């Protein structure tokens, strides 16, 4: 479904009024509020049952917002924006005083990105403010790639703007810049190799790092309502598959499972990322007792897919 101008205007007015709106991005659906309205942002934490130490990403519709929201003068930001924005890259930058502490969990930095989804950017433009938005789900649970996934977990959202399925399907890559280069804080479809064409990779030594400076860094995250295990790690293949759901990489060894979801028959890792959360949602909604996932190669986008799977499985270890 494509959101109509009327629906976008309704959502924009709600944002202006301090309400909370679920909206589509190319990564996953976000739960958004005016990023400069601390009370509205607090409602996001309340609806998601999100801990206050986990900061939010601020979404913008034009590069000029960087000057309003941050104090950066780093020329590499423009370089990265020219290549990757609009798109699924979040950059951690020093925040300006107008960004409420609740958005950043009291940190002196804020994550900024410009979504590629045209409905999201139009919503931001019409609202007339940057929009703080984590994924539109209960904290730690499966991320939503369809409007109905939002409705399942967050029926109390003030409005759900339906923009159809998310094109990318997993959260944005998050990077932090340092004097020698950049490091990845959360893997996504934009890979280290992609960014290294512009900025060198340099991971800060452990003693120079802060505790949590971006979303998605907790060990347990993205968990479905049914236990999920990764084959070859926490569990062997089940002897009795009749009550088990399989999240399959390429469709190999699927016989006997009660429900099978194939991420990509061709082994395309980007397709795996796009299909990941929607496939787990379908397994969660099926009659299976638990889910087993076949691992994917840990290269390129596969790093992001396996990061999500490990966090989804962590609470069941």
Legacy VTK file of the C-alpha trace (Angstrom):
# vtk DataFile Version 3.0
C-alpha trace
ASCII
DATASET POLYDATA
POINTS 317 float
0.000 0.000 0.000
1.136 3.548 -0.753
0.220 6.189 1.796
-1.979 8.979 0.446
-1.248 12.683 0.810
-4.170 12.919 3.225
-2.757 10.153 5.443
0.702 11.742 5.432
-0.828 15.082 6.413
-2.787 13.443 9.257
0.433 11.846 10.527
2.356 15.122 10.191
-0.267 17.012 12.172
-0.122 14.384 14.915
3.665 14.767 15.075
3.244 18.554 15.352
0.722 17.972 18.147
3.217 15.925 20.160
1.749 12.525 19.290
3.514 9.316 18.285
3.225 7.925 14.754
4.460 4.688 13.203
5.781 5.286 9.698
7.593 3.386 6.950
11.285 3.684 6.183
13.347 1.623 3.773
14.882 -0.285 6.697
11.998 -1.096 9.076
8.948 0.798 10.352
9.786 3.502 12.879
7.862 4.838 15.860
8.319 8.571 15.577
7.801 11.783 17.501
9.060 15.345 17.258
12.726 14.990 18.179
12.736 18.432 19.808
9.738 17.707 22.054
10.954 15.827 25.129
7.461 14.893 26.306
6.550 13.441 22.915
9.787 11.439 22.840
9.033 10.113 26.325
5.857 8.595 24.881
8.004 6.535 22.487
9.857 4.996 25.423
6.556 4.358 27.188
4.870 2.636 24.235
7.919 0.531 23.400
8.740 -0.246 27.045
12.239 0.812 26.086
14.917 1.422 28.741
15.999 5.029 29.053
19.678 4.172 28.532
19.080 3.199 24.875
19.314 6.313 22.656
17.160 7.059 19.605
18.048 7.907 16.013
16.910 11.262 14.650
15.576 11.240 11.091
15.976 14.258 8.814
14.732 15.206 5.360
17.590 17.493 4.260
21.267 17.913 5.035
20.733 21.426 6.435
19.246 19.835 9.574
22.758 18.678 10.522
23.628 22.282 11.374
20.616 22.526 13.674
20.995 19.191 15.450
24.775 18.836 15.760
27.895 20.881 16.399
30.014 19.012 13.891
32.301 20.711 11.397
33.702 17.381 10.160
33.965 17.503 6.358
33.658 13.717 6.220
29.968 13.997 7.159
29.167 15.773 3.888
31.282 13.233 2.004
29.338 10.334 3.519
25.989 12.079 3.070
26.677 12.707 -0.616
27.282 8.990 -1.133
24.882 7.256 1.250
21.982 9.654 1.970
19.134 9.252 1.580
19.770 5.710 2.744
20.314 3.239 5.575
23.356 4.835 7.219
23.270 6.468 10.652
26.168 8.692 11.724
26.864 9.408 15.399
27.727 13.082 15.833
28.170 15.597 18.698
24.701 16.951 19.497
23.613 20.560 19.756
21.830 21.972 22.802
18.404 21.864 21.140
18.356 18.055 21.142
16.709 16.894 24.397
18.738 14.571 26.591
15.948 11.980 26.487
16.669 11.463 22.779
20.336 10.684 23.408
19.997 9.011 26.826
22.059 11.845 28.273
24.981 11.304 25.915
26.713 14.169 24.163
26.188 12.520 20.781
23.180 11.895 18.562
22.578 9.435 15.732
21.394 11.093 12.511
20.131 9.600 9.280
18.143 10.620 6.219
15.739 7.822 5.219
15.454 6.828 1.562
11.731 6.093 1.832
9.925 9.041 0.154
6.917 8.745 2.503
9.233 9.097 5.502
10.957 12.177 4.083
7.644 13.764 3.115
6.347 13.142 6.640
9.410 14.873 8.114
9.043 17.821 5.732
5.332 18.264 6.447
5.801 17.875 10.199
8.372 20.662 10.045
10.703 19.009 12.550
13.239 16.207 12.800
11.662 12.937 13.911
13.198 10.722 16.597
12.318 7.129 15.849
13.440 3.687 16.931
11.854 0.614 15.336
8.089 0.396 15.868
8.007 -2.666 18.107
8.105 -3.585 21.759
11.657 -3.258 23.053
13.806 -6.284 22.269
11.197 -7.951 20.081
11.017 -8.496 16.330
11.427 -5.425 14.162
8.455 -4.600 11.887
8.751 -4.569 8.104
4.995 -4.241 7.473
2.319 -2.014 8.990
0.509 -5.058 10.363
3.646 -6.028 12.303
3.370 -2.646 14.035
-0.329 -3.118 14.753
0.420 -6.515 16.304
2.899 -5.125 18.826
1.903 -1.463 19.251
-1.882 -1.128 18.931
-1.784 2.023 21.082
0.273 4.065 18.618
-1.599 7.253 17.731
-1.423 6.497 14.005
0.130 3.911 11.690
1.142 5.220 8.285
1.082 2.241 5.918
3.753 2.450 3.230
3.885 -1.196 2.240
6.838 -3.530 2.871
10.248 -2.170 3.849
12.712 -2.445 0.966
15.855 -3.104 3.026
14.304 -5.061 5.888
16.922 -4.573 8.638
17.984 -1.531 10.627
20.524 0.974 9.335
24.266 0.620 9.613
25.497 2.856 12.447
28.979 4.355 12.383
30.990 6.671 14.619
33.748 8.891 13.266
37.050 9.318 15.056
40.256 11.155 14.238
41.662 8.237 12.257
38.555 6.991 10.486
35.288 5.299 11.356
34.072 2.246 13.196
30.836 0.287 12.879
28.581 0.209 15.931
25.755 -1.722 14.261
25.989 -3.714 11.052
23.497 -3.130 8.236
23.314 -3.411 4.459
25.887 -0.656 3.985
29.070 -2.544 4.744
32.514 -1.660 6.053
33.847 -2.132 2.514
31.313 0.350 1.122
32.305 3.046 3.609
36.037 2.387 3.278
35.865 3.739 -0.264
35.503 7.176 1.360
36.858 6.969 4.929
39.418 4.546 6.409
38.275 2.029 9.003
39.725 2.472 12.484
38.305 0.865 15.620
39.058 2.745 18.804
40.876 0.818 21.566
38.513 -0.583 24.201
39.686 1.837 26.883
38.581 4.790 24.738
35.066 3.512 24.065
31.918 4.487 25.961
29.339 1.949 27.157
26.367 2.335 24.793
26.457 5.058 22.149
23.921 3.761 19.651
20.784 1.631 19.439
20.976 -2.095 18.800
24.143 -2.804 20.787
22.595 -4.968 23.515
23.308 -8.709 23.342
19.614 -9.630 23.384
17.432 -7.936 20.784
15.016 -8.664 17.919
13.619 -11.691 19.785
10.491 -13.473 18.512
7.820 -14.712 20.902
8.927 -18.299 20.303
12.397 -19.645 21.101
14.900 -19.251 18.278
18.136 -21.214 18.001
20.941 -21.094 15.445
21.884 -24.490 14.041
25.465 -25.519 14.657
25.807 -23.300 17.717
23.315 -23.696 20.546
21.448 -26.740 19.216
21.943 -29.611 16.753
19.309 -30.246 14.062
16.155 -31.552 15.808
15.456 -35.261 15.534
11.706 -34.600 15.357
11.014 -31.708 12.996
7.237 -31.999 12.996
6.716 -29.150 15.496
9.702 -27.013 14.517
9.950 -24.027 12.180
13.011 -23.566 9.970
14.549 -20.284 8.875
16.535 -21.514 5.898
19.411 -19.752 4.174
19.007 -21.258 0.674
16.342 -23.952 1.068
18.634 -26.900 1.809
17.691 -29.717 4.216
14.123 -28.562 4.784
12.301 -31.918 4.801
10.029 -32.651 7.747
9.850 -29.173 9.264
6.375 -27.944 10.194
6.974 -24.528 8.600
9.860 -23.373 6.395
10.869 -19.846 5.460
13.621 -19.535 2.837
15.594 -16.291 2.952
17.086 -16.559 -0.552
17.168 -19.635 -2.765
20.031 -18.012 -4.686
22.026 -17.312 -1.532
21.836 -13.544 -2.071
22.826 -12.004 1.267
21.052 -8.705 0.604
17.860 -10.645 -0.120
18.406 -12.478 3.168
18.546 -9.152 4.980
15.402 -7.876 3.232
13.443 -11.034 4.062
14.806 -11.738 7.562
12.335 -10.072 9.940
9.251 -10.736 7.809
10.189 -14.430 7.667
10.665 -14.635 11.435
7.320 -12.862 11.946
5.623 -15.572 9.849
7.353 -18.312 11.833
6.358 -16.634 15.076
2.720 -16.527 13.926
2.698 -20.172 12.824
1.872 -23.223 14.972
5.482 -24.261 15.569
6.852 -24.710 19.090
10.244 -23.215 18.352
12.398 -21.977 15.464
15.815 -23.056 14.226
17.852 -20.909 11.852
20.525 -21.957 9.423
23.516 -19.576 9.618
24.513 -17.468 6.628
28.082 -16.647 5.527
29.593 -13.880 7.662
30.745 -11.648 4.866
29.381 -8.341 3.599
25.697 -8.008 4.510
25.870 -11.497 6.046
27.577 -9.901 9.061
24.424 -7.867 9.721
22.119 -10.867 9.233
24.097 -13.014 11.679
24.290 -10.144 14.184
20.480 -9.956 14.161
20.118 -13.749 14.461
22.516 -13.973 17.408
20.661 -11.237 19.260
17.317 -12.885 18.478
18.625 -16.176 19.879
20.519 -14.755 22.886
17.672 -14.850 25.412
17.111 -18.546 24.628
20.699 -19.676 25.208
LINES 1 318
317 0 1 2 3 4 5 6 7 8 9 10 11 12 13 14 15 16 17 18 19 20 21 22 23 24 25 26 27 28 29 30 31 32 33 34 35 36 37 38 39 40 41 42 43 44 45 46 47 48 49 50 51 52 53 54 55 56 57 58 59 60 61 62 63 64 65 66 67 68 69 70 71 72 73 74 75 76 77 78 79 80 81 82 83 84 85 86 87 88 89 90 91 92 93 94 95 96 97 98 99 100 101 102 103 104 105 106 107 108 109 110 111 112 113 114 115 116 117 118 119 120 121 122 123 124 125 126 127 128 129 130 131 132 133 134 135 136 137 138 139 140 141 142 143 144 145 146 147 148 149 150 151 152 153 154 155 156 157 158 159 160 161 162 163 164 165 166 167 168 169 170 171 172 173 174 175 176 177 178 179 180 181 182 183 184 185 186 187 188 189 190 191 192 193 194 195 196 197 198 199 200 201 202 203 204 205 206 207 208 209 210 211 212 213 214 215 216 217 218 219 220 221 222 223 224 225 226 227 228 229 230 231 232 233 234 235 236 237 238 239 240 241 242 243 244 245 246 247 248 249 250 251 252 253 254 255 256 257 258 259 260 261 262 263 264 265 266 267 268 269 270 271 272 273 274 275 276 277 278 279 280 281 282 283 284 285 286 287 288 289 290 291 292 293 294 295 296 297 298 299 300 301 302 303 304 305 306 307 308 309 310 311 312 313 314 315 316
